[in-house]
Structure formats: structure tokens, C-alpha cells
Amino acid sequence: MPEEVIFEDERNLTRTDVASYLRTVADRLDAGDSLTLETGSDSVTVDVPRDVEFEVKVEREGPTGGPGELGLELELEWDEDATDDSLSIQ
């Protein structure tokens, strides 16, 4: 299945700034709010369903057996046409 990048941003941040960003994402997920990601004039809003596939991966890029670059990836995936038909009390 081909992949279409809808939004992307990459920048250097301090660990503290990354933690703050992740806390904001976590708070919005916990509250069931939409996530709006923005950079410059580019933005996208997503409604993350209650149940998602969550992947955590640590990988090394570079020469085999030599020093390289380590990366930590956190990924949420869900079907684009997923519906949240869970029972809840408002």
C-alpha cells in the first residue's frame, strides 16, 4: 500500500521541549480531543479514535557493527474510516 505524507516536521529540540510536546499530545489523547499539528503555514487536524495500534521502536541507522544514529519512534495507527462506537455516559 503506498504511503502519502500529509504532514511532516523535523527539528532539533531539547529533551525538555520534546517532553512538553509529548505531554500536550498525551493530554489531548486522554481527553479525547482532536490533535492539530502546525508548522509555519502548514497544519493538519486528526481525530484519533479510542482504540489504535501503538508501536514503539528503537533503531540504529549506519554501518553494521559501527557507530551510527539511534532513533526512538512512537507511532499510532488506525483505519481512516474507523468509527468510535463505544458505549459511554456523557
C-alpha positions as CSV (number, residue, x, y, z in Angstrom):
1,M,0.0,0.0,0.0
2,P,1.5,3.4,-1.0
3,E,2.2,5.9,1.7
4,E,1.2,9.6,1.4
5,V,2.8,12.1,3.8
6,I,0.1,14.5,4.9
7,F,2.2,16.5,7.4
8,E,5.8,16.4,8.4
9,D,8.1,18.5,10.6
10,E,11.6,17.7,11.8
11,R,13.7,19.9,14.0
12,N,16.2,19.9,16.8
13,L,14.7,20.4,20.3
14,T,15.9,19.9,23.8
15,R,14.7,16.8,25.7
16,T,12.6,19.1,27.9
17,D,10.9,20.6,24.9
18,V,10.2,17.2,23.4
19,A,8.7,16.0,26.8
20,S,6.5,19.1,26.9
21,Y,5.2,18.4,23.3
22,L,4.5,14.8,24.2
23,R,2.7,15.8,27.3
24,T,0.4,18.0,25.3
25,V,-0.3,15.2,22.8
26,A,-0.9,12.8,25.7
27,D,-3.3,15.2,27.4
28,R,-5.3,15.7,24.2
29,L,-5.4,11.9,23.6
30,D,-6.6,11.3,27.2
31,A,-9.3,14.0,26.9
32,G,-10.5,12.6,23.5
33,D,-9.7,16.0,21.8
34,S,-8.6,16.4,18.2
35,L,-4.9,16.9,17.6
36,T,-3.9,19.9,15.4
37,L,-0.3,19.8,14.2
38,E,1.2,23.0,12.9
39,T,4.4,24.3,11.4
40,G,4.6,27.6,9.6
41,S,1.5,27.8,7.3
42,D,1.1,24.0,7.2
43,S,-1.3,22.3,9.5
44,V,-3.4,19.1,9.9
45,T,-6.1,18.1,12.4
46,V,-6.7,14.5,13.2
47,D,-9.4,12.8,15.4
48,V,-7.7,9.9,17.0
49,P,-10.2,7.0,17.8
50,R,-10.3,5.4,21.2
51,D,-8.5,2.3,20.1
52,V,-5.3,2.5,18.0
53,E,-2.4,0.3,17.1
54,F,0.6,1.6,19.1
55,E,4.1,0.8,18.0
56,V,7.4,1.6,19.8
57,K,10.6,1.1,18.0
58,V,14.3,1.8,18.7
59,E,16.5,1.5,15.6
60,R,20.1,2.1,14.7
61,E,21.0,3.6,11.3
62,G,24.5,3.4,10.0
63,P,27.2,0.9,9.2
64,T,26.9,-2.6,10.5
65,G,29.0,-3.0,13.7
66,G,30.0,0.7,13.7
67,P,28.7,3.7,15.4
68,G,25.5,5.1,13.9
69,E,22.5,7.1,14.7
70,L,19.9,5.8,17.2
71,G,16.2,6.7,16.9
72,L,13.1,6.2,19.0
73,E,9.9,6.1,17.1
74,L,6.4,6.2,18.6
75,E,3.6,5.5,16.2
76,L,-0.2,5.5,16.4
77,E,-2.1,3.9,13.5
78,W,-5.8,3.5,12.9
79,D,-8.1,2.8,9.9
80,E,-9.0,6.1,8.3
81,D,-12.7,5.2,8.3
82,A,-12.7,3.9,11.9
83,T,-15.7,4.8,14.0
84,D,-15.7,5.1,17.7
85,D,-18.9,3.2,18.6
86,S,-18.0,2.5,22.2
87,L,-20.6,2.8,24.9
88,S,-20.1,5.9,27.1
89,I,-22.0,8.1,29.5
90,Q,-21.8,11.8,29.0
